[in-house]
């Protein structure tokens, strides 16, 4: 029961996201974007904390990620 084998669908995204845990990110998904702090990265999802809420985002739903975003007026 404790032998769980994870299959990472996109290992480069997984490895890259692990390097920005604890930092601010913007994550674009098929349903919209989430801006907050990246709290956790596991093979099938990430956790972004924003406004006191935790957003669990499936890795397969991520379109792009901006680590350390800067607010710049356009």
PDB file of N, CA, C, O and CB in Angstrom:
ATOM      1  N   UNK A   1       0.819  -1.202   0.000  1.00  0.00           N
ATOM      2  CA  UNK A   1       0.000   0.000   0.000  1.00  0.00           C
ATOM      3  C   UNK A   1       0.862   1.265   0.000  1.00  0.00           C
ATOM      4  O   UNK A   1       0.461   2.287  -0.557  1.00  0.00           O
ATOM      5  CB  UNK A   1      -0.931  -0.001   1.207  1.00  0.00           C
ATOM      6  N   UNK A   2       2.043   1.201   0.621  1.00  0.00           N
ATOM      7  CA  UNK A   2       2.911   2.373   0.696  1.00  0.00           C
ATOM      8  C   UNK A   2       3.821   2.518  -0.505  1.00  0.00           C
ATOM      9  O   UNK A   2       4.560   3.499  -0.597  1.00  0.00           O
ATOM     10  CB  UNK A   2       3.740   2.314   1.937  1.00  0.00           C
ATOM     11  N   UNK A   3       3.790   1.579  -1.419  1.00  0.00           N
ATOM     12  CA  UNK A   3       4.643   1.649  -2.603  1.00  0.00           C
ATOM     13  C   UNK A   3       3.910   2.394  -3.711  1.00  0.00           C
ATOM     14  O   UNK A   3       3.204   1.790  -4.518  1.00  0.00           O
ATOM     15  CB  UNK A   3       5.054   0.229  -3.076  1.00  0.00           C
ATOM     16  N   UNK A   4       4.083   3.700  -3.740  1.00  0.00           N
ATOM     17  CA  UNK A   4       3.439   4.535  -4.754  1.00  0.00           C
ATOM     18  C   UNK A   4       4.493   4.926  -5.777  1.00  0.00           C
ATOM     19  O   UNK A   4       5.532   5.480  -5.419  1.00  0.00           O
ATOM     20  CB  UNK A   4       2.770   5.803  -4.118  1.00  0.00           C
ATOM     21  N   UNK A   5       4.234   4.646  -7.027  1.00  0.00           N
ATOM     22  CA  UNK A   5       5.136   5.035  -8.106  1.00  0.00           C
ATOM     23  C   UNK A   5       4.527   6.193  -8.871  1.00  0.00           C
ATOM     24  O   UNK A   5       3.495   6.041  -9.525  1.00  0.00           O
ATOM     25  CB  UNK A   5       5.423   3.843  -9.053  1.00  0.00           C
ATOM     26  N   UNK A   6       5.169   7.357  -8.788  1.00  0.00           N
ATOM     27  CA  UNK A   6       4.689   8.538  -9.482  1.00  0.00           C
ATOM     28  C   UNK A   6       5.250   8.567 -10.894  1.00  0.00           C
ATOM     29  O   UNK A   6       6.399   8.192 -11.128  1.00  0.00           O
ATOM     30  CB  UNK A   6       5.072   9.816  -8.719  1.00  0.00           C
ATOM     31  N   UNK A   7       4.436   9.009 -11.818  1.00  0.00           N
ATOM     32  CA  UNK A   7       4.879   9.236 -13.187  1.00  0.00           C
ATOM     33  C   UNK A   7       4.733  10.731 -13.447  1.00  0.00           C
ATOM     34  O   UNK A   7       3.628  11.271 -13.397  1.00  0.00           O
ATOM     35  CB  UNK A   7       4.050   8.372 -14.229  1.00  0.00           C
ATOM     36  N   UNK A   8       5.842  11.391 -13.723  1.00  0.00           N
ATOM     37  CA  UNK A   8       5.826  12.829 -13.963  1.00  0.00           C
ATOM     38  C   UNK A   8       5.609  13.046 -15.451  1.00  0.00           C
ATOM     39  O   UNK A   8       6.427  12.637 -16.276  1.00  0.00           O
ATOM     40  CB  UNK A   8       7.151  13.512 -13.475  1.00  0.00           C
ATOM     41  N   UNK A   9       4.479  13.705 -15.793  1.00  0.00           N
ATOM     42  CA  UNK A   9       4.142  13.883 -17.204  1.00  0.00           C
ATOM     43  C   UNK A   9       5.041  14.901 -17.895  1.00  0.00           C
ATOM     44  O   UNK A   9       5.277  14.801 -19.099  1.00  0.00           O
ATOM     45  CB  UNK A   9       2.697  14.309 -17.339  1.00  0.00           C
ATOM     46  N   UNK A  10       5.545  15.879 -17.148  1.00  0.00           N
ATOM     47  CA  UNK A  10       6.426  16.893 -17.725  1.00  0.00           C
ATOM     48  C   UNK A  10       7.568  17.160 -16.745  1.00  0.00           C
ATOM     49  O   UNK A  10       7.507  18.111 -15.966  1.00  0.00           O
ATOM     50  CB  UNK A  10       5.641  18.211 -18.046  1.00  0.00           C
ATOM     51  N   UNK A  11       8.606  16.327 -16.780  1.00  0.00           N
ATOM     52  CA  UNK A  11       9.653  16.425 -15.758  1.00  0.00           C
ATOM     53  C   UNK A  11      10.401  17.751 -15.743  1.00  0.00           C
ATOM     54  O   UNK A  11      10.873  18.166 -14.685  1.00  0.00           O
ATOM     55  CB  UNK A  11      10.633  15.327 -15.953  1.00  0.00           C
ATOM     56  N   UNK A  12      10.525  18.430 -16.880  1.00  0.00           N
ATOM     57  CA  UNK A  12      11.242  19.710 -16.905  1.00  0.00           C
ATOM     58  C   UNK A  12      10.453  20.787 -16.165  1.00  0.00           C
ATOM     59  O   UNK A  12      11.037  21.595 -15.442  1.00  0.00           O
ATOM     60  CB  UNK A  12      11.508  20.152 -18.357  1.00  0.00           C
ATOM     61  N   UNK A  13       9.147  20.805 -16.338  1.00  0.00           N
ATOM     62  CA  UNK A  13       8.302  21.759 -15.602  1.00  0.00           C
ATOM     63  C   UNK A  13       8.380  21.443 -14.115  1.00  0.00           C
ATOM     64  O   UNK A  13       8.531  22.352 -13.298  1.00  0.00           O
ATOM     65  CB  UNK A  13       6.818  21.705 -16.099  1.00  0.00           C
ATOM     66  N   UNK A  14       8.280  20.185 -13.759  1.00  0.00           N
ATOM     67  CA  UNK A  14       8.350  19.751 -12.371  1.00  0.00           C
ATOM     68  C   UNK A  14       9.663  20.209 -11.727  1.00  0.00           C
ATOM     69  O   UNK A  14       9.645  20.793 -10.643  1.00  0.00           O
ATOM     70  CB  UNK A  14       8.214  18.221 -12.282  1.00  0.00           C
ATOM     71  N   UNK A  15      10.789  19.952 -12.376  1.00  0.00           N
ATOM     72  CA  UNK A  15      12.093  20.332 -11.836  1.00  0.00           C
ATOM     73  C   UNK A  15      12.252  21.843 -11.734  1.00  0.00           C
ATOM     74  O   UNK A  15      12.791  22.348 -10.749  1.00  0.00           O
ATOM     75  CB  UNK A  15      13.201  19.757 -12.699  1.00  0.00           C
ATOM     76  N   UNK A  16      11.790  22.560 -12.739  1.00  0.00           N
ATOM     77  CA  UNK A  16      11.899  24.020 -12.734  1.00  0.00           C
ATOM     78  C   UNK A  16      11.064  24.624 -11.617  1.00  0.00           C
ATOM     79  O   UNK A  16      11.527  25.522 -10.915  1.00  0.00           O
ATOM     80  CB  UNK A  16      11.464  24.597 -14.083  1.00  0.00           C
ATOM     81  N   UNK A  17       9.832  24.139 -11.445  1.00  0.00           N
ATOM     82  CA  UNK A  17       8.966  24.665 -10.395  1.00  0.00           C
ATOM     83  C   UNK A  17       9.539  24.404  -9.003  1.00  0.00           C
ATOM     84  O   UNK A  17       9.343  25.216  -8.098  1.00  0.00           O
ATOM     85  CB  UNK A  17       7.578  24.051 -10.506  1.00  0.00           C
ATOM     86  N   UNK A  18      10.230  23.308  -8.819  1.00  0.00           N
ATOM     87  CA  UNK A  18      10.834  23.023  -7.522  1.00  0.00           C
ATOM     88  C   UNK A  18      11.869  24.083  -7.132  1.00  0.00           C
ATOM     89  O   UNK A  18      12.118  24.289  -5.944  1.00  0.00           O
ATOM     90  CB  UNK A  18      11.484  21.643  -7.541  1.00  0.00           C
ATOM     91  N   UNK A  19      12.468  24.751  -8.107  1.00  0.00           N
ATOM     92  CA  UNK A  19      13.486  25.759  -7.810  1.00  0.00           C
ATOM     93  C   UNK A  19      12.888  27.080  -7.334  1.00  0.00           C
ATOM     94  O   UNK A  19      13.621  27.933  -6.833  1.00  0.00           O
ATOM     95  CB  UNK A  19      14.337  26.003  -9.034  1.00  0.00           C
ATOM     96  N   UNK A  20      11.577  27.271  -7.478  1.00  0.00           N
ATOM     97  CA  UNK A  20      10.950  28.536  -7.068  1.00  0.00           C
ATOM     98  C   UNK A  20       9.938  28.353  -5.934  1.00  0.00           C
ATOM     99  O   UNK A  20       9.091  29.219  -5.713  1.00  0.00           O
ATOM    100  CB  UNK A  20      10.261  29.181  -8.262  1.00  0.00           C
ATOM    101  N   UNK A  21      10.024  27.245  -5.225  1.00  0.00           N
ATOM    102  CA  UNK A  21       9.149  27.053  -4.058  1.00  0.00           C
ATOM    103  C   UNK A  21       9.434  28.153  -3.045  1.00  0.00           C
ATOM    104  O   UNK A  21      10.591  28.449  -2.744  1.00  0.00           O
ATOM    105  CB  UNK A  21       9.360  25.639  -3.414  1.00  0.00           C
ATOM    106  N   UNK A  22       8.374  28.755  -2.523  1.00  0.00           N
ATOM    107  CA  UNK A  22       8.500  29.832  -1.542  1.00  0.00           C
ATOM    108  C   UNK A  22       8.564  31.215  -2.160  1.00  0.00           C
ATOM    109  O   UNK A  22       8.620  32.212  -1.441  1.00  0.00           O
ATOM    110  CB  UNK A  22       9.717  29.613  -0.712  1.00  0.00           C
ATOM    111  N   UNK A  23       8.558  31.290  -3.485  1.00  0.00           N
ATOM    112  CA  UNK A  23       8.638  32.582  -4.171  1.00  0.00           C
ATOM    113  C   UNK A  23       7.301  32.931  -4.822  1.00  0.00           C
ATOM    114  O   UNK A  23       6.433  32.077  -5.001  1.00  0.00           O
ATOM    115  CB  UNK A  23       9.758  32.561  -5.231  1.00  0.00           C
ATOM    116  N   UNK A  24       7.164  34.204  -5.168  1.00  0.00           N
ATOM    117  CA  UNK A  24       5.958  34.667  -5.846  1.00  0.00           C
ATOM    118  C   UNK A  24       5.919  34.129  -7.272  1.00  0.00           C
ATOM    119  O   UNK A  24       6.943  34.070  -7.953  1.00  0.00           O
ATOM    120  CB  UNK A  24       5.890  36.207  -5.849  1.00  0.00           C
ATOM    121  N   UNK A  25       4.723  33.736  -7.718  1.00  0.00           N
ATOM    122  CA  UNK A  25       4.537  33.230  -9.078  1.00  0.00           C
ATOM    123  C   UNK A  25       3.190  33.698  -9.611  1.00  0.00           C
ATOM    124  O   UNK A  25       2.279  34.039  -8.856  1.00  0.00           O
ATOM    125  CB  UNK A  25       4.631  31.679  -9.115  1.00  0.00           C
ATOM    126  N   UNK A  26       3.097  33.701 -10.924  1.00  0.00           N
ATOM    127  CA  UNK A  26       1.806  33.809 -11.602  1.00  0.00           C
ATOM    128  C   UNK A  26       1.697  32.550 -12.441  1.00  0.00           C
ATOM    129  O   UNK A  26       2.603  32.229 -13.210  1.00  0.00           O
ATOM    130  CB  UNK A  26       1.681  35.138 -12.488  1.00  0.00           C
ATOM    131  N   UNK A  27       0.584  31.834 -12.294  1.00  0.00           N
ATOM    132  CA  UNK A  27       0.366  30.589 -13.016  1.00  0.00           C
ATOM    133  C   UNK A  27      -0.856  30.757 -13.908  1.00  0.00           C
ATOM    134  O   UNK A  27      -1.945  31.065 -13.423  1.00  0.00           O
ATOM    135  CB  UNK A  27       0.185  29.390 -12.036  1.00  0.00           C
ATOM    136  N   UNK A  28      -0.681  30.558 -15.198  1.00  0.00           N
ATOM    137  CA  UNK A  28      -1.793  30.622 -16.147  1.00  0.00           C
ATOM    138  C   UNK A  28      -2.290  29.201 -16.382  1.00  0.00           C
ATOM    139  O   UNK A  28      -1.514  28.308 -16.720  1.00  0.00           O
ATOM    140  CB  UNK A  28      -1.362  31.303 -17.497  1.00  0.00           C
ATOM    141  N   UNK A  29      -3.600  29.002 -16.198  1.00  0.00           N
ATOM    142  CA  UNK A  29      -4.212  27.709 -16.455  1.00  0.00           C
ATOM    143  C   UNK A  29      -5.252  27.860 -17.555  1.00  0.00           C
ATOM    144  O   UNK A  29      -5.480  28.955 -18.070  1.00  0.00           O
ATOM    145  CB  UNK A  29      -4.848  27.130 -15.169  1.00  0.00           C
ATOM    146  N   UNK A  30      -5.867  26.762 -17.899  1.00  0.00           N
ATOM    147  CA  UNK A  30      -6.928  26.803 -18.904  1.00  0.00           C
ATOM    148  C   UNK A  30      -8.131  27.599 -18.422  1.00  0.00           C
ATOM    149  O   UNK A  30      -8.936  28.054 -19.235  1.00  0.00           O
ATOM    150  CB  UNK A  30      -7.359  25.393 -19.271  1.00  0.00           C
ATOM    151  N   UNK A  31      -8.263  27.773 -17.122  1.00  0.00           N
ATOM    152  CA  UNK A  31      -9.402  28.474 -16.527  1.00  0.00           C
ATOM    153  C   UNK A  31      -9.101  29.891 -16.081  1.00  0.00           C
ATOM    154  O   UNK A  31     -10.008  30.591 -15.629  1.00  0.00           O
ATOM    155  CB  UNK A  31      -9.903  27.706 -15.367  1.00  0.00           C
ATOM    156  N   UNK A  32      -7.861  30.338 -16.191  1.00  0.00           N
ATOM    157  CA  UNK A  32      -7.493  31.674 -15.744  1.00  0.00           C
ATOM    158  C   UNK A  32      -6.139  31.642 -15.064  1.00  0.00           C
ATOM    159  O   UNK A  32      -5.422  30.644 -15.143  1.00  0.00           O
ATOM    160  CB  UNK A  32      -8.553  32.245 -14.798  1.00  0.00           C
ATOM    161  N   UNK A  33      -5.787  32.736 -14.393  1.00  0.00           N
ATOM    162  CA  UNK A  33      -4.476  32.800 -13.757  1.00  0.00           C
ATOM    163  C   UNK A  33      -4.618  32.925 -12.245  1.00  0.00           C
ATOM    164  O   UNK A  33      -5.637  33.383 -11.727  1.00  0.00           O
ATOM    165  CB  UNK A  33      -3.664  33.977 -14.315  1.00  0.00           C
ATOM    166  N   UNK A  34      -3.561  32.503 -11.555  1.00  0.00           N
ATOM    167  CA  UNK A  34      -3.484  32.598 -10.099  1.00  0.00           C
ATOM    168  C   UNK A  34      -2.151  33.245  -9.773  1.00  0.00           C
ATOM    169  O   UNK A  34      -1.109  32.835 -10.283  1.00  0.00           O
ATOM    170  CB  UNK A  34      -3.629  31.185  -9.403  1.00  0.00           C
ATOM    171  N   UNK A  35      -2.190  34.267  -8.913  1.00  0.00           N
ATOM    172  CA  UNK A  35      -0.981  34.969  -8.475  1.00  0.00           C
ATOM    173  C   UNK A  35      -0.847  34.736  -6.980  1.00  0.00           C
ATOM    174  O   UNK A  35      -1.790  34.964  -6.222  1.00  0.00           O
ATOM    175  CB  UNK A  35      -1.037  36.512  -8.815  1.00  0.00           C
ATOM    176  N   UNK A  36       0.331  34.279  -6.558  1.00  0.00           N
ATOM    177  CA  UNK A  36       0.552  34.040  -5.133  1.00  0.00           C
ATOM    178  C   UNK A  36       1.924  33.455  -4.891  1.00  0.00           C
ATOM    179  O   UNK A  36       2.841  33.628  -5.693  1.00  0.00           O
ATOM    180  CB  UNK A  36      -0.517  33.111  -4.572  1.00  0.00           C
ATOM    181  N   UNK A  37       2.055  32.757  -3.769  1.00  0.00           N
ATOM    182  CA  UNK A  37       3.313  32.140  -3.386  1.00  0.00           C
ATOM    183  C   UNK A  37       3.248  30.643  -3.656  1.00  0.00           C
ATOM    184  O   UNK A  37       2.301  29.973  -3.244  1.00  0.00           O
ATOM    185  CB  UNK A  37       3.632  32.415  -1.902  1.00  0.00           C
ATOM    186  N   UNK A  38       4.248  30.125  -4.343  1.00  0.00           N
ATOM    187  CA  UNK A  38       4.302  28.694  -4.625  1.00  0.00           C
ATOM    188  C   UNK A  38       4.712  27.977  -3.343  1.00  0.00           C
ATOM    189  O   UNK A  38       5.826  28.162  -2.855  1.00  0.00           O
ATOM    190  CB  UNK A  38       5.299  28.376  -5.797  1.00  0.00           C
ATOM    191  N   UNK A  39       3.818  27.167  -2.802  1.00  0.00           N
ATOM    192  CA  UNK A  39       4.052  26.505  -1.523  1.00  0.00           C
ATOM    193  C   UNK A  39       4.539  25.070  -1.669  1.00  0.00           C
ATOM    194  O   UNK A  39       5.336  24.600  -0.857  1.00  0.00           O
ATOM    195  CB  UNK A  39       2.795  26.521  -0.710  1.00  0.00           C
ATOM    196  N   UNK A  40       4.062  24.367  -2.704  1.00  0.00           N
ATOM    197  CA  UNK A  40       4.409  22.956  -2.826  1.00  0.00           C
ATOM    198  C   UNK A  40       4.372  22.536  -4.286  1.00  0.00           C
ATOM    199  O   UNK A  40       3.566  23.034  -5.073  1.00  0.00           O
ATOM    200  CB  UNK A  40       3.456  22.084  -1.992  1.00  0.00           C
ATOM    201  N   UNK A  41       5.273  21.598  -4.637  1.00  0.00           N
ATOM    202  CA  UNK A  41       5.309  21.023  -5.981  1.00  0.00           C
ATOM    203  C   UNK A  41       5.391  19.508  -5.815  1.00  0.00           C
ATOM    204  O   UNK A  41       6.325  18.996  -5.199  1.00  0.00           O
ATOM    205  CB  UNK A  41       6.529  21.583  -6.830  1.00  0.00           C
ATOM    206  N   UNK A  42       4.422  18.803  -6.359  1.00  0.00           N
ATOM    207  CA  UNK A  42       4.432  17.335  -6.372  1.00  0.00           C
ATOM    208  C   UNK A  42       4.203  16.895  -7.814  1.00  0.00           C
ATOM    209  O   UNK A  42       3.829  17.724  -8.644  1.00  0.00           O
ATOM    210  CB  UNK A  42       3.333  16.727  -5.402  1.00  0.00           C
ATOM    211  N   UNK A  43       4.412  15.634  -8.138  1.00  0.00           N
ATOM    212  CA  UNK A  43       4.367  15.224  -9.542  1.00  0.00           C
ATOM    213  C   UNK A  43       3.083  15.562 -10.301  1.00  0.00           C
ATOM    214  O   UNK A  43       3.133  15.800 -11.508  1.00  0.00           O
ATOM    215  CB  UNK A  43       4.577  13.778  -9.615  1.00  0.00           C
ATOM    216  N   UNK A  44       1.936  15.588  -9.620  1.00  0.00           N
ATOM    217  CA  UNK A  44       0.695  15.806 -10.371  1.00  0.00           C
ATOM    218  C   UNK A  44       0.030  17.156 -10.137  1.00  0.00           C
ATOM    219  O   UNK A  44      -0.928  17.490 -10.835  1.00  0.00           O
ATOM    220  CB  UNK A  44      -0.272  14.739 -10.031  1.00  0.00           C
ATOM    221  N   UNK A  45       0.517  17.955  -9.162  1.00  0.00           N
ATOM    222  CA  UNK A  45      -0.075  19.268  -8.924  1.00  0.00           C
ATOM    223  C   UNK A  45       0.887  20.180  -8.179  1.00  0.00           C
ATOM    224  O   UNK A  45       1.911  19.750  -7.648  1.00  0.00           O
ATOM    225  CB  UNK A  45      -1.376  19.131  -8.140  1.00  0.00           C
ATOM    226  N   UNK A  46       0.517  21.462  -8.161  1.00  0.00           N
ATOM    227  CA  UNK A  46       1.245  22.442  -7.359  1.00  0.00           C
ATOM    228  C   UNK A  46       0.246  23.118  -6.427  1.00  0.00           C
ATOM    229  O   UNK A  46      -0.963  23.062  -6.649  1.00  0.00           O
ATOM    230  CB  UNK A  46       1.982  23.495  -8.263  1.00  0.00           C
ATOM    231  N   UNK A  47       0.767  23.757  -5.381  1.00  0.00           N
ATOM    232  CA  UNK A  47      -0.076  24.501  -4.451  1.00  0.00           C
ATOM    233  C   UNK A  47       0.410  25.944  -4.448  1.00  0.00           C
ATOM    234  O   UNK A  47       1.574  26.217  -4.155  1.00  0.00           O
ATOM    235  CB  UNK A  47      -0.036  23.878  -3.004  1.00  0.00           C
ATOM    236  N   UNK A  48      -0.494  26.867  -4.778  1.00  0.00           N
ATOM    237  CA  UNK A  48      -0.193  28.295  -4.764  1.00  0.00           C
ATOM    238  C   UNK A  48      -1.078  28.933  -3.707  1.00  0.00           C
ATOM    239  O   UNK A  48      -2.298  28.775  -3.738  1.00  0.00           O
ATOM    240  CB  UNK A  48      -0.417  28.954  -6.176  1.00  0.00           C
ATOM    241  N   UNK A  49      -0.467  29.657  -2.767  1.00  0.00           N
ATOM    242  CA  UNK A  49      -1.222  30.348  -1.727  1.00  0.00           C
ATOM    243  C   UNK A  49      -1.439  31.793  -2.139  1.00  0.00           C
ATOM    244  O   UNK A  49      -0.497  32.508  -2.483  1.00  0.00           O
ATOM    245  CB  UNK A  49      -0.491  30.273  -0.366  1.00  0.00           C
ATOM    246  N   UNK A  50      -2.703  32.211  -2.098  1.00  0.00           N
ATOM    247  CA  UNK A  50      -3.044  33.571  -2.494  1.00  0.00           C
ATOM    248  C   UNK A  50      -4.211  34.055  -1.639  1.00  0.00           C
ATOM    249  O   UNK A  50      -5.256  33.408  -1.574  1.00  0.00           O
ATOM    250  CB  UNK A  50      -3.398  33.643  -4.010  1.00  0.00           C
ATOM    251  N   UNK A  51      -4.024  35.187  -0.989  1.00  0.00           N
ATOM    252  CA  UNK A  51      -5.096  35.766  -0.184  1.00  0.00           C
ATOM    253  C   UNK A  51      -5.574  34.866   0.939  1.00  0.00           C
ATOM    254  O   UNK A  51      -6.753  34.885   1.292  1.00  0.00           O
ATOM    255  CB  UNK A  51      -6.248  36.105  -1.057  1.00  0.00           C
ATOM    256  N   UNK A  52      -4.670  34.077   1.501  1.00  0.00           N
ATOM    257  CA  UNK A  52      -5.037  33.182   2.587  1.00  0.00           C
ATOM    258  C   UNK A  52      -5.679  31.884   2.131  1.00  0.00           C
ATOM    259  O   UNK A  52      -6.079  31.070   2.964  1.00  0.00           O
ATOM    260  CB  UNK A  52      -5.957  33.878   3.508  1.00  0.00           C
ATOM    261  N   UNK A  53      -5.785  31.678   0.838  1.00  0.00           N
ATOM    262  CA  UNK A  53      -6.361  30.456   0.279  1.00  0.00           C
ATOM    263  C   UNK A  53      -5.293  29.655  -0.441  1.00  0.00           C
ATOM    264  O   UNK A  53      -4.357  30.217  -1.009  1.00  0.00           O
ATOM    265  CB  UNK A  53      -7.517  30.784  -0.677  1.00  0.00           C
ATOM    266  N   UNK A  54      -5.442  28.333  -0.415  1.00  0.00           N
ATOM    267  CA  UNK A  54      -4.531  27.450  -1.143  1.00  0.00           C
ATOM    268  C   UNK A  54      -5.210  26.980  -2.415  1.00  0.00           C
ATOM    269  O   UNK A  54      -6.314  26.436  -2.377  1.00  0.00           O
ATOM    270  CB  UNK A  54      -4.102  26.240  -0.270  1.00  0.00           C
ATOM    271  N   UNK A  55      -4.542  27.193  -3.548  1.00  0.00           N
ATOM    272  CA  UNK A  55      -5.052  26.743  -4.843  1.00  0.00           C
ATOM    273  C   UNK A  55      -4.238  25.524  -5.261  1.00  0.00           C
ATOM    274  O   UNK A  55      -3.014  25.591  -5.376  1.00  0.00           O
ATOM    275  CB  UNK A  55      -4.973  27.885  -5.929  1.00  0.00           C
ATOM    276  N   UNK A  56      -4.926  24.421  -5.484  1.00  0.00           N
ATOM    277  CA  UNK A  56      -4.294  23.186  -5.931  1.00  0.00           C
ATOM    278  C   UNK A  56      -4.484  23.109  -7.441  1.00  0.00           C
ATOM    279  O   UNK A  56      -5.608  22.958  -7.921  1.00  0.00           O
ATOM    280  CB  UNK A  56      -4.900  21.920  -5.203  1.00  0.00           C
ATOM    281  N   UNK A  57      -3.402  23.211  -8.183  1.00  0.00           N
ATOM    282  CA  UNK A  57      -3.457  23.299  -9.650  1.00  0.00           C
ATOM    283  C   UNK A  57      -2.806  22.060 -10.243  1.00  0.00           C
ATOM    284  O   UNK A  57      -1.640  21.773  -9.973  1.00  0.00           O
ATOM    285  CB  UNK A  57      -2.751  24.593 -10.169  1.00  0.00           C
ATOM    286  N   UNK A  58      -3.558  21.333 -11.049  1.00  0.00           N
ATOM    287  CA  UNK A  58      -2.999  20.157 -11.713  1.00  0.00           C
ATOM    288  C   UNK A  58      -1.903  20.585 -12.678  1.00  0.00           C
ATOM    289  O   UNK A  58      -2.077  21.540 -13.435  1.00  0.00           O
ATOM    290  CB  UNK A  58      -4.102  19.367 -12.459  1.00  0.00           C
ATOM    291  N   UNK A  59      -0.788  19.889 -12.652  1.00  0.00           N
ATOM    292  CA  UNK A  59       0.351  20.230 -13.504  1.00  0.00           C
ATOM    293  C   UNK A  59      -0.039  20.207 -14.979  1.00  0.00           C
ATOM    294  O   UNK A  59       0.438  21.036 -15.754  1.00  0.00           O
ATOM    295  CB  UNK A  59       1.513  19.265 -13.253  1.00  0.00           C
ATOM    296  N   UNK A  60      -0.894  19.276 -15.374  1.00  0.00           N
ATOM    297  CA  UNK A  60      -1.306  19.175 -16.777  1.00  0.00           C
ATOM    298  C   UNK A  60      -2.148  20.367 -17.229  1.00  0.00           C
ATOM    299  O   UNK A  60      -2.310  20.577 -18.431  1.00  0.00           O
ATOM    300  CB  UNK A  60      -2.086  17.892 -16.994  1.00  0.00           C
ATOM    301  N   UNK A  61      -2.688  21.151 -16.294  1.00  0.00           N
ATOM    302  CA  UNK A  61      -3.518  22.307 -16.638  1.00  0.00           C
ATOM    303  C   UNK A  61      -2.709  23.594 -16.772  1.00  0.00           C
ATOM    304  O   UNK A  61      -3.250  24.621 -17.182  1.00  0.00           O
ATOM    305  CB  UNK A  61      -4.595  22.495 -15.592  1.00  0.00           C
ATOM    306  N   UNK A  62      -1.419  23.553 -16.432  1.00  0.00           N
ATOM    307  CA  UNK A  62      -0.584  24.756 -16.474  1.00  0.00           C
ATOM    308  C   UNK A  62      -0.189  25.070 -17.914  1.00  0.00           C
ATOM    309  O   UNK A  62       0.303  24.208 -18.642  1.00  0.00           O
ATOM    310  CB  UNK A  62       0.679  24.578 -15.596  1.00  0.00           C
ATOM    311  N   UNK A  63      -0.417  26.325 -18.311  1.00  0.00           N
ATOM    312  CA  UNK A  63      -0.022  26.794 -19.639  1.00  0.00           C
ATOM    313  C   UNK A  63       1.335  27.483 -19.553  1.00  0.00           C
ATOM    314  O   UNK A  63       2.230  27.197 -20.348  1.00  0.00           O
ATOM    315  CB  UNK A  63      -1.088  27.758 -20.229  1.00  0.00           C
ATOM    316  N   UNK A  64       1.490  28.396 -18.583  1.00  0.00           N
ATOM    317  CA  UNK A  64       2.780  29.039 -18.351  1.00  0.00           C
ATOM    318  C   UNK A  64       2.873  29.492 -16.900  1.00  0.00           C
ATOM    319  O   UNK A  64       1.868  29.606 -16.199  1.00  0.00           O
ATOM    320  CB  UNK A  64       2.980  30.237 -19.309  1.00  0.00           C
ATOM    321  N   UNK A  65       4.123  29.752 -16.461  1.00  0.00           N
ATOM    322  CA  UNK A  65       4.398  30.227 -15.106  1.00  0.00           C
ATOM    323  C   UNK A  65       5.400  31.366 -15.200  1.00  0.00           C
ATOM    324  O   UNK A  65       6.383  31.281 -15.936  1.00  0.00           O
ATOM    325  CB  UNK A  65       4.938  29.076 -14.191  1.00  0.00           C
ATOM    326  N   UNK A  66       5.143  32.437 -14.446  1.00  0.00           N
ATOM    327  CA  UNK A  66       6.108  33.537 -14.338  1.00  0.00           C
ATOM    328  C   UNK A  66       6.604  33.561 -12.898  1.00  0.00           C
ATOM    329  O   UNK A  66       5.853  33.939 -11.998  1.00  0.00           O
ATOM    330  CB  UNK A  66       5.466  34.925 -14.751  1.00  0.00           C
ATOM    331  N   UNK A  67       7.866  33.163 -12.660  1.00  0.00           N
ATOM    332  CA  UNK A  67       8.411  33.260 -11.310  1.00  0.00           C
ATOM    333  C   UNK A  67       8.849  34.696 -11.023  1.00  0.00           C
ATOM    334  O   UNK A  67       9.326  35.399 -11.914  1.00  0.00           O
ATOM    335  CB  UNK A  67       9.597  32.286 -11.130  1.00  0.00           C
ATOM    336  N   UNK A  68       8.683  35.121  -9.779  1.00  0.00           N
ATOM    337  CA  UNK A  68       9.085  36.460  -9.339  1.00  0.00           C
ATOM    338  C   UNK A  68       8.525  37.560 -10.243  1.00  0.00           C
ATOM    339  O   UNK A  68       9.294  38.363 -10.772  1.00  0.00           O
ATOM    340  CB  UNK A  68      10.603  36.558  -9.294  1.00  0.00           C
ATOM    341  N   UNK A  69       7.206  37.615 -10.431  1.00  0.00           N
ATOM    342  CA  UNK A  69       6.631  38.615 -11.335  1.00  0.00           C
ATOM    343  C   UNK A  69       6.792  40.031 -10.771  1.00  0.00           C
ATOM    344  O   UNK A  69       6.727  40.252  -9.562  1.00  0.00           O
ATOM    345  CB  UNK A  69       5.143  38.313 -11.585  1.00  0.00           C
ATOM    346  N   UNK A  70       6.997  40.947 -11.658  1.00  0.00           N
ATOM    347  CA  UNK A  70       7.105  42.357 -11.302  1.00  0.00           C
ATOM    348  C   UNK A  70       5.878  43.084 -11.835  1.00  0.00           C
ATOM    349  O   UNK A  70       5.460  42.864 -12.972  1.00  0.00           O
ATOM    350  CB  UNK A  70       8.419  42.986 -11.866  1.00  0.00           C
ATOM    351  N   UNK A  71       5.310  43.944 -11.013  1.00  0.00           N
ATOM    352  CA  UNK A  71       4.171  44.735 -11.484  1.00  0.00           C
ATOM    353  C   UNK A  71       4.701  45.958 -12.212  1.00  0.00           C
ATOM    354  O   UNK A  71       5.255  46.872 -11.600  1.00  0.00           O
ATOM    355  CB  UNK A  71       3.238  45.150 -10.301  1.00  0.00           C
ATOM    356  N   UNK A  72       4.522  45.962 -13.523  1.00  0.00           N
ATOM    357  CA  UNK A  72       5.012  47.057 -14.345  1.00  0.00           C
ATOM    358  C   UNK A  72       3.822  47.611 -15.118  1.00  0.00           C
ATOM    359  O   UNK A  72       3.163  46.861 -15.837  1.00  0.00           O
ATOM    360  CB  UNK A  72       6.162  46.589 -15.311  1.00  0.00           C
ATOM    361  N   UNK A  73       3.526  48.916 -14.988  1.00  0.00           N
ATOM    362  CA  UNK A  73       2.421  49.484 -15.755  1.00  0.00           C
ATOM    363  C   UNK A  73       2.700  49.415 -17.261  1.00  0.00           C
ATOM    364  O   UNK A  73       3.817  49.670 -17.712  1.00  0.00           O
ATOM    365  CB  UNK A  73       2.171  50.938 -15.329  1.00  0.00           C
ATOM    366  N   UNK A  74       1.687  49.075 -18.005  1.00  0.00           N
ATOM    367  CA  UNK A  74       1.855  48.974 -19.462  1.00  0.00           C
ATOM    368  C   UNK A  74       1.583  50.281 -20.137  1.00  0.00           C
ATOM    369  O   UNK A  74       1.677  50.376 -21.361  1.00  0.00           O
ATOM    370  CB  UNK A  74       0.948  47.913 -20.035  1.00  0.00           C
TER     371      UNK A  74
END
